[in-house]
């Protein structure tokens, strides 16, 4: 083709609040336009979110109301809007940023859909029903989404772990799977940022030499993040480090988690940070830089972006011993089995002491972390996507 490929970047509704998906869409649009100008014209596609139940104050805050609106928009409004965009023409390919929106593939021309798959959580009720039992209507909804993923001309896997999981469940032929690590946003850096550092200090207080350690967790509070283990680890560590704090960023604790924090006697030692919007990512980077230790006790992950962000900011990371987290952290992070509270506490104590002493092991891990984080680059990701688009279109041309 002599003109740029015109690619619709089909994003999540921002109202759903999935920060990692919003970041992926933003970075794809930015870097496809920047790195692949002349080859790819990336166009933002996301219809307005229609508030139905959530426009009424009396039910706006109810989880059921939010979920009903989400489903009506995902399975009703978005497919109609995308189908209209297809009829209007003008796009060579459609790239769905989030695999959980794969029901939209059914609205697209055959052979012209690309989907990024971040993990298989959306399909757990179908693939491992004993682990996640769901009602029939939910399984039917997940089935339609999975059928859309299977129809995609190409599936971009954000990790080798995700690629292997797809193959293990025989969901998509290997010939249609492509590995392309996502990147770390440029704000995440070990370099000081006076403005962002000052804003972080507004939430966390000034940096005080010799102060008790701050543990940091970044991410949602969905079950696989194992916030219960996080709280138990923190409670045990606080007995060894009186005055230690747990910094919770990304999402607040739910009611059950708050009750556990009260039971463990650590509720007053948790600093609950607000959600930082895309324009405030520098503040989150400053929080990473200040952390004594970043902990990620998840029992399942498809990639582990907080690990990459933490390493890019020069932080020390202690994470669950999962293939996806090892794929991201390499030798720069320290790993312990999921649920081994004693092992986590012991490893955390060693890492905290190394940091205080600025030991050779701490310096080596710091440098290894910066080097490891440099592997995760959005410009490289964009160039890989452009290669995938060309291959998909070549396949379309061959069939015509």
Sine and cosine of phi, psi and omega as CSV:
sin_phi,cos_phi,sin_psi,cos_psi,sin_omega,cos_omega
0.00,0.00,0.66,-0.75,-0.01,-1.00
-1.00,0.01,-0.28,0.96,0.03,-1.00
-0.97,-0.25,0.28,-0.96,0.06,-1.00
-0.89,0.46,0.54,-0.84,0.14,-0.99
-0.92,0.38,0.74,-0.67,0.02,-1.00
-0.99,-0.15,0.93,-0.37,-0.12,-0.99
-0.90,-0.44,0.83,-0.56,0.11,-0.99
-0.99,0.14,0.89,-0.45,0.08,-1.00
-1.00,-0.01,0.97,-0.25,-0.14,-0.99
-1.00,-0.01,0.96,-0.26,-0.13,-0.99
-1.00,-0.09,0.30,-0.95,0.15,-0.99
-0.93,0.38,0.41,-0.91,0.20,-0.98
-0.90,0.43,0.83,-0.56,0.05,-1.00
-0.85,0.53,-0.48,0.88,-0.03,-1.00
-0.89,0.45,-0.28,0.96,0.02,-1.00
-0.97,0.25,-0.36,0.93,0.11,-0.99
0.97,0.23,0.42,0.91,0.05,-1.00
-1.00,-0.01,1.00,-0.08,-0.14,-0.99
-0.86,0.52,-0.64,0.77,-0.05,-1.00
-0.93,0.38,-0.57,0.82,0.04,-1.00
-0.95,0.32,-0.63,0.78,0.06,-1.00
-0.89,0.46,-0.66,0.75,0.03,-1.00
-0.89,0.45,-0.69,0.72,-0.01,-1.00
-0.86,0.51,-0.73,0.68,0.03,-1.00
-0.88,0.48,-0.70,0.71,0.01,-1.00
-0.88,0.48,-0.73,0.68,-0.06,-1.00
-0.94,0.35,-0.59,0.81,0.06,-1.00
-0.88,0.48,-0.75,0.66,0.00,-1.00
-0.88,0.47,-0.70,0.71,-0.03,-1.00
-0.89,0.45,-0.76,0.65,-0.17,-0.99
-1.00,0.07,-0.44,0.90,0.16,-0.99
-0.90,0.44,-0.64,0.77,0.02,-1.00
-0.94,0.34,-0.56,0.83,-0.08,-1.00
-1.00,0.08,-0.74,0.67,-0.11,-0.99
-1.00,0.08,-0.43,0.90,-0.14,-0.99
-0.87,-0.49,0.41,0.91,0.02,-1.00
-0.85,0.52,0.72,-0.70,-0.07,-1.00
1.00,-0.08,-0.44,0.90,0.04,-1.00
-0.98,-0.22,-0.63,0.78,-0.08,-1.00
-0.73,-0.68,0.73,-0.68,0.18,-0.98
-0.95,-0.32,0.96,-0.28,-0.04,-1.00
-1.00,-0.03,0.80,-0.60,-0.06,-1.00
-0.88,-0.47,0.78,-0.62,0.00,-1.00
-0.95,0.30,0.81,-0.58,0.03,-1.00
-0.80,-0.60,0.91,-0.42,0.10,-1.00
-0.28,-0.96,0.94,-0.34,-0.02,-1.00
-0.94,0.34,0.31,-0.95,0.05,-1.00
-0.91,0.41,0.59,-0.81,0.02,-1.00
-0.98,0.18,0.78,-0.62,-0.01,-1.00
-1.00,-0.08,0.88,-0.47,0.06,-1.00
-1.00,0.07,0.84,-0.54,0.05,-1.00
-0.93,-0.36,-0.99,0.12,0.04,-1.00
-0.90,0.43,-0.61,0.79,-0.09,-1.00
-0.96,0.27,0.00,1.00,0.09,-1.00
-1.00,0.04,-0.12,0.99,0.01,-1.00
-0.99,-0.15,0.86,-0.50,-0.08,-1.00
-0.82,0.57,-0.55,0.84,-0.09,-1.00
-0.92,0.40,-0.45,0.89,-0.02,-1.00
-0.86,-0.52,0.06,1.00,-0.11,-0.99
-0.84,0.53,-0.62,0.78,-0.08,-1.00
-0.99,0.11,-0.04,1.00,-0.04,-1.00
-0.98,0.19,0.68,-0.73,0.00,-1.00
-0.87,0.49,-0.64,0.77,-0.01,-1.00
-0.88,0.47,-0.63,0.78,0.01,-1.00
-0.90,0.43,-0.69,0.73,0.01,-1.00
-0.89,0.46,-0.67,0.74,-0.03,-1.00
-0.93,0.37,-0.62,0.79,0.05,-1.00
-0.88,0.47,-0.71,0.70,0.02,-1.00
-0.89,0.45,-0.63,0.78,0.03,-1.00
-0.87,0.48,-0.73,0.68,-0.05,-1.00
-0.92,0.40,-0.66,0.75,0.01,-1.00
-0.90,0.44,-0.61,0.79,0.03,-1.00
-0.96,0.29,-0.68,0.73,-0.04,-1.00
-0.92,0.40,-0.70,0.72,-0.15,-0.99
-0.98,-0.22,-0.09,1.00,0.03,-1.00
-0.86,-0.51,-0.91,0.42,-0.11,-0.99
-0.93,0.37,-0.73,0.69,-0.07,-1.00
-0.90,0.44,-0.73,0.68,0.04,-1.00
-0.85,0.53,-0.65,0.76,0.02,-1.00
-0.91,0.42,-0.67,0.74,-0.01,-1.00
-0.91,0.41,-0.65,0.76,-0.01,-1.00
-0.94,0.34,-0.62,0.78,0.04,-1.00
-0.87,0.48,-0.63,0.78,0.05,-1.00
-0.91,0.42,-0.62,0.78,0.03,-1.00
-0.90,0.43,-0.60,0.80,0.03,-1.00
-0.91,0.41,-0.69,0.73,0.00,-1.00
-0.89,0.45,-0.57,0.82,0.02,-1.00
-0.93,0.36,-0.39,0.92,0.06,-1.00
0.97,0.24,-0.07,-1.00,0.06,-1.00
0.97,-0.25,-0.19,0.98,-0.01,-1.00
-0.93,-0.36,0.66,-0.75,0.09,-1.00
-0.99,0.11,-0.62,0.78,-0.03,-1.00
-0.62,-0.79,0.32,-0.95,0.06,-1.00
-0.79,-0.61,0.84,-0.54,-0.03,-1.00
-0.92,-0.40,0.92,-0.38,0.05,-1.00
-0.99,0.12,0.85,-0.53,-0.07,-1.00
-0.93,0.38,-0.48,0.88,-0.17,-0.99
-0.76,-0.65,0.83,-0.56,-0.01,-1.00
-0.87,0.50,-0.42,0.91,-0.02,-1.00
-0.96,0.27,-0.06,1.00,0.14,-0.99
-0.98,-0.22,0.30,0.95,-0.11,-0.99
-0.93,0.38,-0.19,0.98,0.13,-0.99
-0.86,0.50,-0.36,0.93,0.00,-1.00
-0.95,0.32,-0.34,0.94,0.01,-1.00
-0.86,0.51,-0.51,0.86,-0.01,-1.00
-0.90,0.44,-0.32,0.95,-0.01,-1.00
-1.00,-0.04,-0.06,1.00,-0.17,-0.99
-0.97,-0.24,0.39,-0.92,0.04,-1.00
-0.88,0.48,0.64,-0.77,0.00,-1.00
-0.82,0.57,0.69,-0.72,0.09,-1.00
0.99,0.17,0.11,0.99,-0.07,-1.00
-0.85,-0.52,0.25,0.97,0.01,-1.00
-0.96,-0.29,0.75,-0.66,0.13,-0.99
-0.88,-0.47,0.70,-0.71,-0.02,-1.00
-0.80,-0.60,0.72,-0.70,0.16,-0.99
-1.00,-0.02,0.83,-0.56,0.01,-1.00
-0.96,-0.27,0.85,-0.52,-0.06,-1.00
-0.99,-0.11,-0.51,0.86,0.05,-1.00
-0.16,-0.99,-0.03,-1.00,-0.02,-1.00
-0.94,-0.34,0.29,0.96,-0.03,-1.00
-0.83,0.55,-0.65,0.76,-0.04,-1.00
-0.83,0.55,-0.49,0.87,-0.11,-0.99
-0.96,-0.29,0.19,0.98,-0.08,-1.00
-0.87,0.50,-0.58,0.81,-0.03,-1.00
-0.92,0.40,-0.33,0.94,0.04,-1.00
-0.99,-0.11,-0.62,0.78,-0.09,-1.00
-0.99,0.13,-0.58,0.82,-0.01,-1.00
-0.67,-0.74,0.93,0.38,-0.10,-0.99
-0.87,0.49,-0.43,0.90,0.01,-1.00
-0.93,0.36,-0.47,0.88,0.03,-1.00
-0.99,0.11,-0.49,0.87,-0.04,-1.00
-0.64,-0.77,0.98,0.21,0.04,-1.00
-0.93,0.37,0.70,-0.71,-0.01,-1.00
-0.67,-0.74,0.40,-0.91,0.05,-1.00
-0.92,0.40,0.28,-0.96,-0.09,-1.00
-0.85,0.53,-0.67,0.74,-0.04,-1.00
-0.89,0.46,-0.58,0.81,0.00,-1.00
-0.94,0.35,-0.67,0.74,0.02,-1.00
-0.90,0.44,-0.59,0.80,0.04,-1.00
-0.90,0.43,-0.65,0.76,0.04,-1.00
-0.90,0.44,-0.72,0.69,0.04,-1.00
-0.90,0.44,-0.58,0.81,0.01,-1.00
-0.90,0.44,-0.65,0.76,0.03,-1.00
-0.91,0.41,-0.62,0.78,0.03,-1.00
-0.91,0.41,-0.69,0.72,0.02,-1.00
-0.90,0.43,-0.63,0.78,0.04,-1.00
-0.88,0.48,-0.58,0.82,0.07,-1.00
-0.91,0.41,-0.68,0.73,0.03,-1.00
-0.87,0.50,-0.68,0.74,-0.01,-1.00
-0.90,0.44,-0.44,0.90,-0.01,-1.00
-0.99,0.12,-0.22,0.98,-0.09,-1.00
-0.87,0.49,0.62,-0.79,0.04,-1.00
-0.93,0.37,-0.50,0.87,0.04,-1.00
-0.51,-0.86,0.63,-0.77,0.09,-1.00
-0.88,-0.47,0.87,-0.49,0.02,-1.00
-1.00,-0.02,0.88,-0.47,-0.01,-1.00
-1.00,-0.08,0.76,-0.65,-0.03,-1.00
-0.98,0.18,-0.09,1.00,0.06,-1.00
-0.41,-0.91,0.37,-0.93,0.10,-1.00
-0.91,0.41,-0.52,0.85,0.05,-1.00
-0.86,0.50,-0.71,0.70,0.02,-1.00
-0.92,0.40,-0.66,0.75,0.01,-1.00
-0.86,0.51,-0.71,0.70,0.00,-1.00
-0.91,0.41,-0.58,0.81,0.02,-1.00
-0.91,0.42,-0.65,0.76,0.04,-1.00
-0.89,0.47,-0.68,0.74,0.01,-1.00
-0.92,0.38,-0.63,0.78,-0.02,-1.00
-0.88,0.47,-0.55,0.83,0.02,-1.00
-1.00,-0.06,0.05,1.00,0.07,-1.00
0.82,0.57,0.74,0.67,-0.06,-1.00
-1.00,0.01,-0.64,0.77,-0.07,-1.00
-0.65,-0.76,0.69,-0.73,0.04,-1.00
-0.87,0.50,0.56,-0.83,-0.05,-1.00
-0.85,0.52,-0.52,0.86,-0.03,-1.00
-0.90,0.43,-0.34,0.94,-0.01,-1.00
-0.98,-0.22,0.09,1.00,0.01,-1.00
-0.98,-0.18,0.66,-0.75,-0.02,-1.00
-0.70,-0.72,0.78,-0.62,0.04,-1.00
-1.00,0.03,0.80,-0.60,0.08,-1.00
-0.50,-0.87,0.98,-0.18,0.04,-1.00
-0.84,0.55,0.67,-0.74,0.13,-0.99
-0.97,0.26,0.10,-0.99,-0.10,-0.99
-0.92,-0.39,0.01,-1.00,0.09,-1.00
-0.96,-0.26,0.77,-0.64,-0.01,-1.00
-0.88,0.47,0.52,-0.85,-0.11,-0.99
-0.89,0.46,-0.36,0.93,0.00,-1.00
-0.91,0.42,-0.41,0.91,-0.06,-1.00
-0.99,0.10,0.98,-0.19,-0.11,-0.99
-0.54,-0.84,0.45,-0.89,0.06,-1.00
-0.98,0.19,-0.16,0.99,-0.02,-1.00
-0.96,0.27,0.65,-0.76,0.03,-1.00
-0.88,0.48,0.52,-0.85,0.08,-1.00
-0.74,-0.68,0.99,-0.12,-0.15,-0.99
-0.79,0.61,-0.68,0.74,-0.02,-1.00
-0.92,0.40,-0.75,0.66,0.00,-1.00
-0.92,0.40,-0.63,0.78,0.01,-1.00
-0.89,0.46,-0.61,0.79,0.02,-1.00
-0.92,0.38,-0.63,0.78,0.02,-1.00
-0.92,0.39,-0.62,0.78,0.06,-1.00
-0.89,0.46,-0.63,0.78,0.01,-1.00
-0.91,0.42,-0.47,0.88,0.04,-1.00
-0.90,0.43,-0.55,0.84,0.01,-1.00
-1.00,0.04,-0.57,0.82,-0.15,-0.99
-0.95,-0.30,-0.17,0.99,-0.09,-1.00
1.00,0.03,0.18,-0.98,-0.02,-1.00
-0.94,0.34,0.40,-0.92,0.09,-1.00
-0.96,0.28,0.84,-0.55,-0.04,-1.00
-0.88,-0.48,0.91,-0.41,0.02,-1.00
-0.84,0.55,0.70,-0.72,0.02,-1.00
0.98,0.17,0.08,1.00,0.00,-1.00
-0.94,0.34,0.37,-0.93,0.07,-1.00
-0.84,0.55,0.41,-0.91,-0.10,-0.99
-0.95,0.31,0.45,-0.89,0.13,-0.99
-0.94,-0.35,0.86,-0.51,0.14,-0.99
-1.00,-0.04,0.59,-0.81,-0.06,-1.00
-0.81,-0.59,0.73,-0.69,0.19,-0.98
-0.83,-0.56,0.77,-0.63,0.03,-1.00
-0.87,-0.49,0.80,-0.60,0.03,-1.00
0.56,-0.83,-0.03,-1.00,-0.01,-1.00
-0.98,0.20,-0.02,-1.00,0.01,-1.00
-0.87,-0.49,0.44,0.90,0.06,-1.00
-0.92,0.39,0.33,-0.94,-0.16,-0.99
-0.79,0.61,-0.66,0.75,-0.09,-1.00
-0.93,0.37,-0.20,0.98,0.06,-1.00
-0.97,0.24,-0.23,0.97,0.08,-1.00
0.78,0.62,0.84,0.55,0.06,-1.00
-0.90,0.43,-0.44,0.90,0.07,-1.00
-0.87,0.50,-0.69,0.73,0.04,-1.00
-0.92,0.38,-0.65,0.76,0.04,-1.00
-0.82,0.57,-0.72,0.69,-0.03,-1.00
-0.93,0.38,-0.63,0.78,0.02,-1.00
-0.92,0.39,-0.65,0.76,0.05,-1.00
-0.88,0.47,-0.72,0.70,-0.02,-1.00
-0.90,0.45,-0.68,0.74,0.01,-1.00
-0.87,0.50,-0.67,0.75,0.02,-1.00
-0.92,0.39,-0.66,0.75,0.00,-1.00
-0.92,0.40,-0.55,0.84,-0.06,-1.00
-0.92,0.38,-0.40,0.92,0.08,-1.00
-0.93,0.36,-0.51,0.86,0.04,-1.00
-1.00,0.05,-0.44,0.90,-0.02,-1.00
-0.79,-0.61,0.98,0.21,0.01,-1.00
-0.83,0.56,0.67,-0.74,-0.02,-1.00
1.00,-0.01,-0.09,1.00,0.04,-1.00
-0.89,0.46,0.48,-0.88,0.01,-1.00
-0.84,-0.55,0.45,-0.89,0.15,-0.99
-0.94,-0.33,0.87,-0.49,0.04,-1.00
-1.00,-0.10,0.86,-0.51,-0.01,-1.00
-0.93,-0.35,0.91,-0.41,0.00,-1.00
-0.86,-0.52,0.47,-0.88,0.06,-1.00
0.97,-0.25,-0.64,0.77,0.03,-1.00
-0.20,-0.98,0.56,-0.83,0.04,-1.00
-0.98,0.21,0.32,-0.95,0.05,-1.00
-0.93,0.36,0.58,-0.82,0.09,-1.00
-0.99,0.14,0.04,-1.00,-0.11,-0.99
-0.87,0.49,-0.67,0.75,0.00,-1.00
-0.90,0.43,-0.66,0.75,0.01,-1.00
-0.93,0.37,-0.60,0.80,0.06,-1.00
-0.90,0.44,-0.63,0.78,0.03,-1.00
-0.90,0.43,-0.64,0.77,0.04,-1.00
-0.90,0.45,-0.67,0.75,0.03,-1.00
-0.86,0.50,-0.65,0.76,0.05,-1.00
-0.90,0.44,-0.70,0.71,-0.01,-1.00
-0.88,0.48,-0.63,0.78,-0.02,-1.00
-0.99,0.17,-0.13,0.99,0.04,-1.00
0.97,0.22,0.42,0.91,-0.05,-1.00
-0.86,-0.50,0.10,1.00,-0.08,-1.00
-0.84,0.54,-0.62,0.79,-0.04,-1.00
-0.98,0.22,-0.14,0.99,-0.01,-1.00
-0.98,-0.19,0.15,0.99,-0.01,-1.00
-0.98,-0.22,0.78,-0.62,0.09,-1.00
-0.99,-0.17,0.91,-0.41,-0.06,-1.00
-0.99,-0.11,0.95,-0.30,-0.03,-1.00
-1.00,0.09,0.46,-0.89,0.06,-1.00
-0.96,0.28,0.18,-0.98,0.11,-0.99
-0.95,0.30,0.80,-0.61,0.01,-1.00
-1.00,-0.04,0.88,-0.48,0.00,-1.00
-0.92,0.40,0.25,-0.97,-0.01,-1.00
-0.77,0.64,-0.61,0.79,0.01,-1.00
-0.95,0.30,-0.12,0.99,-0.01,-1.00
-0.93,-0.37,0.29,0.96,-0.02,-1.00
-0.87,0.49,-0.50,0.87,0.04,-1.00
-0.87,0.49,-0.54,0.84,0.02,-1.00
-0.93,0.37,-0.67,0.74,0.06,-1.00
-0.88,0.47,-0.63,0.78,0.06,-1.00
-0.87,0.49,-0.64,0.77,0.03,-1.00
-0.90,0.43,-0.59,0.81,0.05,-1.00
-0.91,0.42,-0.68,0.73,0.09,-1.00
-0.84,0.54,-0.72,0.69,-0.07,-1.00
-0.88,0.47,-0.53,0.85,-0.03,-1.00
-0.99,0.17,-0.35,0.94,-0.14,-0.99
-0.90,0.43,0.67,-0.75,0.12,-0.99
-0.96,0.29,-0.55,0.83,-0.02,-1.00
-0.35,-0.94,0.74,-0.67,0.09,-1.00
-0.99,-0.16,0.80,-0.60,-0.07,-1.00
-0.87,-0.49,0.69,-0.73,0.00,-1.00
-0.71,-0.70,1.00,0.01,-0.10,-1.00
-1.00,-0.05,0.44,0.90,-0.05,-1.00
-0.84,0.55,0.42,-0.91,0.11,-0.99
-0.97,-0.23,-0.03,1.00,0.09,-1.00
-0.35,-0.94,0.66,-0.75,0.06,-1.00
-0.50,-0.86,0.51,-0.86,0.10,-0.99
-1.00,-0.09,-0.44,0.90,0.03,-1.00
-0.58,-0.82,-0.95,0.31,-0.03,-1.00
0.95,-0.31,0.81,0.58,-0.05,-1.00
-0.87,0.50,-0.62,0.78,0.04,-1.00
-0.85,0.53,-0.51,0.86,0.05,-1.00
-0.91,0.41,-0.72,0.69,0.02,-1.00
-0.90,0.44,-0.67,0.74,0.01,-1.00
-0.89,0.45,-0.69,0.72,-0.01,-1.00
-0.88,0.48,-0.71,0.70,0.01,-1.00
-0.89,0.46,-0.62,0.78,0.01,-1.00
-0.90,0.44,-0.48,0.88,0.00,-1.00
-1.00,0.00,0.06,1.00,0.03,-1.00
0.99,0.11,0.24,0.97,-0.04,-1.00
-0.99,0.12,0.38,-0.92,0.11,-0.99
-1.00,0.01,0.69,-0.72,-0.11,-0.99
-0.84,-0.54,0.74,-0.68,0.15,-0.99
-0.87,-0.50,0.87,-0.50,-0.16,-0.99
-0.71,-0.71,0.30,-0.95,0.09,-1.00
-0.90,0.44,0.53,-0.85,-0.01,-1.00
-0.99,0.14,0.98,0.22,0.01,-1.00
-0.88,-0.47,0.54,-0.84,0.00,-1.00
-0.82,0.57,-0.66,0.75,-0.05,-1.00
-0.91,0.41,-0.64,0.77,-0.02,-1.00
-0.96,0.30,-0.57,0.82,0.11,-0.99
-0.92,0.39,-0.57,0.82,0.03,-1.00
-0.89,0.46,-0.59,0.81,0.01,-1.00
-0.99,0.15,-0.76,0.65,-0.14,-0.99
-0.99,0.13,-0.38,0.92,-0.02,-1.00
0.80,0.60,-0.65,-0.76,0.01,-1.00
-0.99,0.10,-0.01,1.00,-0.07,-1.00
-0.99,0.12,-0.38,0.92,0.01,-1.00
-0.97,-0.25,0.22,-0.98,0.06,-1.00
-0.91,-0.41,0.63,-0.78,-0.13,-0.99
-0.81,-0.59,0.55,-0.84,0.11,-0.99
-0.66,-0.75,0.48,-0.88,-0.01,-1.00
-0.87,0.49,0.54,-0.84,0.05,-1.00
-0.87,0.50,0.77,-0.64,0.09,-1.00
1.00,0.06,-0.10,1.00,0.01,-1.00
-0.99,0.11,0.98,0.19,-0.11,-0.99
-0.84,0.54,-0.73,0.69,-0.03,-1.00
-0.88,0.48,-0.66,0.75,0.01,-1.00
-0.91,0.42,-0.63,0.78,0.04,-1.00
-0.91,0.42,-0.70,0.72,-0.03,-1.00
-0.90,0.44,-0.68,0.73,0.01,-1.00
-0.89,0.45,-0.73,0.69,-0.01,-1.00
-0.90,0.43,-0.65,0.76,0.01,-1.00
-0.89,0.47,-0.66,0.75,0.00,-1.00
-0.88,0.47,-0.66,0.75,0.03,-1.00
-0.89,0.46,-0.72,0.69,-0.04,-1.00
-0.92,0.40,-0.63,0.78,0.03,-1.00
-0.91,0.41,-0.66,0.75,0.02,-1.00
-0.92,0.40,-0.64,0.77,0.05,-1.00
-0.87,0.50,-0.63,0.77,-0.01,-1.00
-0.92,0.40,-0.70,0.72,0.00,-1.00
-0.88,0.48,-0.66,0.75,-0.03,-1.00
-0.99,0.15,-0.17,0.99,-0.09,-1.00
0.77,0.64,0.75,0.67,-0.11,-0.99
-0.94,0.33,0.29,-0.96,0.08,-1.00
-0.83,0.56,-0.60,0.80,0.02,-1.00
-0.90,0.44,-0.64,0.77,0.02,-1.00
-0.91,0.42,-0.71,0.70,0.00,-1.00
-0.88,0.47,-0.67,0.75,0.00,-1.00
-0.90,0.43,-0.66,0.75,0.00,-1.00
-0.93,0.37,-0.60,0.80,0.04,-1.00
-0.87,0.49,-0.75,0.67,-0.01,-1.00
-0.92,0.39,-0.63,0.77,0.03,-1.00
-0.90,0.44,-0.59,0.81,0.02,-1.00
-0.91,0.42,-0.69,0.73,0.03,-1.00
-0.89,0.46,-0.66,0.75,0.01,-1.00
-0.92,0.40,-0.66,0.75,-0.01,-1.00
-0.91,0.42,-0.68,0.73,-0.03,-1.00
-0.89,0.45,-0.47,0.88,-0.03,-1.00
-0.92,0.39,-0.23,0.97,0.03,-1.00
-0.96,0.28,-0.32,0.95,-0.12,-0.99
-0.97,-0.23,1.00,-0.07,-0.14,-0.99
-0.83,-0.56,0.80,-0.61,0.06,-1.00
-0.91,0.42,-0.61,0.80,0.07,-1.00
-0.85,0.53,-0.68,0.73,0.04,-1.00
-0.90,0.44,-0.66,0.75,0.02,-1.00
-0.86,0.52,-0.69,0.72,-0.01,-1.00
-0.89,0.46,-0.67,0.74,0.01,-1.00
-0.91,0.42,-0.61,0.79,0.07,-1.00
-0.89,0.45,-0.65,0.76,0.03,-1.00
-0.88,0.47,-0.67,0.74,0.01,-1.00
-0.86,0.51,-0.63,0.77,0.05,-1.00
-0.90,0.44,-0.65,0.76,0.01,-1.00
-0.91,0.42,-0.68,0.74,0.02,-1.00
-0.86,0.51,-0.70,0.72,-0.02,-1.00
-0.89,0.45,-0.64,0.77,0.01,-1.00
-0.92,0.40,-0.63,0.78,0.01,-1.00
-0.91,0.42,-0.70,0.71,0.00,-1.00
-0.93,0.38,-0.53,0.85,0.09,-1.00
-0.89,0.46,-0.62,0.79,0.05,-1.00
-0.92,0.39,-0.60,0.80,0.06,-1.00
-0.89,0.45,-0.71,0.71,-0.02,-1.00
-0.89,0.46,-0.61,0.79,-0.02,-1.00
-0.92,0.40,-0.45,0.89,-0.04,-1.00
-1.00,0.05,-0.28,0.96,-0.05,-1.00
-0.98,0.21,0.00,0.00,0.00,0.00
